[in-house]
């Protein structure tokens, strides 16, 4: 079992997505990473609500940051109500990358209402 950071929240406003992208641009330049942004009319997102799996189908805006070798991508995929729920496994990438993910989440948490993070390593 890998060490995982689980996170979820709702962007405060529509403009918060653009602020998230700007923060990601600075982050990826500083750490020599890559990212992609997309906005599609229909996409499926698998969520956990009240302990059960559910599927959202509809428009999605997303920011995905490639955290490098041995780490899952850091995914922010928003539904039409600006809500996202995600996780990032960092176990094989090491503590420095795990800390980097936590640092970015701390930087962008101000863009969210009800931002929740569960960090299995306890750094959050």
C-alpha positions as a Markdown table, in Angstrom:
| # | Residue | x | y | z |
|---|---|---|---|---|
| 1 | Unk | 0.0 | 0.0 | 0.0 |
| 2 | Unk | 1.4 | 3.4 | -1.0 |
| 3 | Unk | 1.3 | 6.7 | 0.9 |
| 4 | Unk | -1.5 | 8.8 | -0.5 |
| 5 | Unk | -2.8 | 12.3 | -0.1 |
| 6 | Unk | -6.6 | 12.6 | -0.4 |
| 7 | Unk | -8.1 | 16.0 | -1.1 |
| 8 | Unk | -11.4 | 17.6 | -2.0 |
| 9 | Unk | -13.1 | 20.9 | -2.1 |
| 10 | Unk | -15.2 | 23.4 | -4.0 |
| 11 | Unk | -13.6 | 26.4 | -5.7 |
| 12 | Unk | -14.8 | 29.7 | -4.3 |
| 13 | Unk | -15.6 | 31.3 | -7.7 |
| 14 | Unk | -15.3 | 30.6 | -11.4 |
| 15 | Unk | -12.3 | 32.8 | -11.5 |
| 16 | Unk | -10.6 | 30.6 | -8.8 |
| 17 | Unk | -9.9 | 28.0 | -11.5 |
| 18 | Unk | -7.8 | 30.6 | -13.4 |
| 19 | Unk | -5.9 | 31.5 | -10.2 |
| 20 | Unk | -5.3 | 27.7 | -9.7 |
| 21 | Unk | -3.8 | 27.5 | -13.2 |
| 22 | Unk | -1.5 | 30.6 | -12.6 |
| 23 | Unk | -0.3 | 29.0 | -9.3 |
| 24 | Unk | 0.4 | 25.8 | -11.2 |
| 25 | Unk | 2.4 | 27.7 | -13.8 |
| 26 | Unk | 4.7 | 29.2 | -11.2 |
| 27 | Unk | 4.9 | 25.8 | -9.4 |
| 28 | Unk | 5.9 | 23.8 | -12.5 |
| 29 | Unk | 8.5 | 26.4 | -13.6 |
| 30 | Unk | 10.1 | 26.4 | -10.1 |
| 31 | Unk | 10.2 | 22.6 | -10.0 |
| 32 | Unk | 10.7 | 21.7 | -13.7 |
| 33 | Unk | 7.5 | 19.8 | -14.0 |
| 34 | Unk | 4.8 | 19.7 | -16.6 |
| 35 | Unk | 1.0 | 20.2 | -16.6 |
| 36 | Unk | -2.0 | 20.2 | -18.8 |
| 37 | Unk | -5.3 | 22.1 | -18.6 |
| 38 | Unk | -8.5 | 21.0 | -20.3 |
| 39 | Unk | -12.2 | 22.0 | -20.4 |
| 40 | Unk | -14.6 | 19.4 | -21.9 |
| 41 | Unk | -18.3 | 19.3 | -22.4 |
| 42 | Unk | -18.7 | 15.8 | -21.1 |
| 43 | Unk | -16.5 | 13.6 | -19.0 |
| 44 | Unk | -17.1 | 11.0 | -16.2 |
| 45 | Unk | -15.7 | 11.5 | -12.7 |
| 46 | Unk | -15.8 | 8.7 | -10.2 |
| 47 | Unk | -16.4 | 10.0 | -6.7 |
| 48 | Unk | -17.0 | 8.6 | -3.2 |
| 49 | Unk | -20.1 | 10.0 | -1.5 |
| 50 | Unk | -21.3 | 8.8 | 1.9 |
| 51 | Unk | -19.0 | 5.7 | 1.6 |
| 52 | Unk | -20.4 | 4.7 | -1.8 |
| 53 | Unk | -19.0 | 5.2 | -5.4 |
| 54 | Unk | -20.9 | 7.6 | -7.6 |
| 55 | Unk | -20.3 | 8.8 | -11.1 |
| 56 | Unk | -20.6 | 12.4 | -12.2 |
| 57 | Unk | -21.2 | 12.8 | -16.0 |
| 58 | Unk | -21.1 | 16.3 | -17.4 |
| 59 | Unk | -18.8 | 19.3 | -18.1 |
| 60 | Unk | -15.3 | 19.1 | -16.5 |
| 61 | Unk | -12.5 | 21.7 | -16.1 |
| 62 | Unk | -9.2 | 20.1 | -15.1 |
| 63 | Unk | -5.6 | 20.9 | -14.2 |
| 64 | Unk | -3.3 | 17.9 | -14.1 |
| 65 | Unk | 0.3 | 18.3 | -12.9 |
| 66 | Unk | 2.8 | 15.5 | -13.7 |
| 67 | Unk | 4.8 | 15.2 | -10.5 |
| 68 | Unk | 7.6 | 13.2 | -12.1 |
| 69 | Unk | 8.9 | 9.7 | -12.0 |
| 70 | Unk | 7.3 | 7.3 | -9.5 |
| 71 | Unk | 4.5 | 9.7 | -8.4 |
| 72 | Unk | 0.9 | 9.8 | -9.6 |
| 73 | Unk | -0.2 | 13.0 | -11.3 |
| 74 | Unk | -1.8 | 15.7 | -9.1 |
| 75 | Unk | -5.3 | 16.0 | -10.5 |
| 76 | Unk | -7.8 | 18.8 | -10.0 |
| 77 | Unk | -10.9 | 17.8 | -12.0 |
| 78 | Unk | -13.9 | 20.0 | -11.4 |
| 79 | Unk | -17.6 | 19.4 | -12.1 |
| 80 | Unk | -20.2 | 22.0 | -13.0 |
| 81 | Unk | -20.5 | 23.1 | -9.4 |
| 82 | Unk | -16.7 | 23.7 | -9.1 |
| 83 | Unk | -16.3 | 20.6 | -6.8 |
| 84 | Unk | -13.4 | 18.2 | -7.1 |
| 85 | Unk | -12.3 | 15.1 | -5.2 |
| 86 | Unk | -8.9 | 13.5 | -5.8 |
| 87 | Unk | -5.9 | 11.8 | -4.5 |
| 88 | Unk | -2.2 | 11.5 | -5.2 |
| 89 | Unk | 0.0 | 8.5 | -4.3 |
| 90 | Unk | 3.6 | 9.5 | -3.5 |
| 91 | Unk | 5.1 | 6.4 | -1.8 |
| 92 | Unk | 7.5 | 5.5 | -4.6 |
| 93 | Unk | 8.6 | 9.0 | -5.3 |
| 94 | Unk | 10.0 | 9.6 | -1.8 |
| 95 | Unk | 9.4 | 12.2 | 1.0 |
| 96 | Unk | 10.7 | 15.2 | -1.0 |
| 97 | Unk | 8.0 | 14.8 | -3.6 |
| 98 | Unk | 5.4 | 14.1 | -1.0 |
| 99 | Unk | 6.3 | 17.3 | 0.7 |
| 100 | Unk | 6.1 | 19.1 | -2.6 |
| 101 | Unk | 2.6 | 18.0 | -3.2 |
| 102 | Unk | 1.6 | 19.1 | 0.4 |
| 103 | Unk | 3.3 | 22.5 | -0.2 |
| 104 | Unk | 1.3 | 23.0 | -3.4 |
| 105 | Unk | -2.0 | 22.0 | -1.7 |
| 106 | Unk | -1.3 | 24.5 | 1.1 |
| 107 | Unk | -0.6 | 27.2 | -1.5 |
| 108 | Unk | -3.9 | 26.8 | -3.3 |
| 109 | Unk | -6.2 | 25.9 | -0.4 |
| 110 | Unk | -7.2 | 29.7 | -0.2 |
| 111 | Unk | -9.0 | 29.2 | -3.5 |
| 112 | Unk | -11.4 | 26.7 | -2.0 |
| 113 | Unk | -14.4 | 26.6 | 0.3 |
| 114 | Unk | -14.4 | 23.5 | 2.6 |
| 115 | Unk | -11.0 | 22.3 | 1.4 |
| 116 | Unk | -10.2 | 19.0 | 3.1 |
| 117 | Unk | -7.0 | 17.0 | 3.0 |
| 118 | Unk | -6.2 | 13.7 | 4.5 |
| 119 | Unk | -2.4 | 13.0 | 4.3 |
| 120 | Unk | -1.5 | 9.4 | 5.2 |
| 121 | Unk | 2.0 | 10.5 | 6.0 |
| 122 | Unk | 0.7 | 13.2 | 8.4 |
| 123 | Unk | 2.5 | 16.2 | 6.9 |
| 124 | Unk | -0.7 | 18.1 | 6.3 |
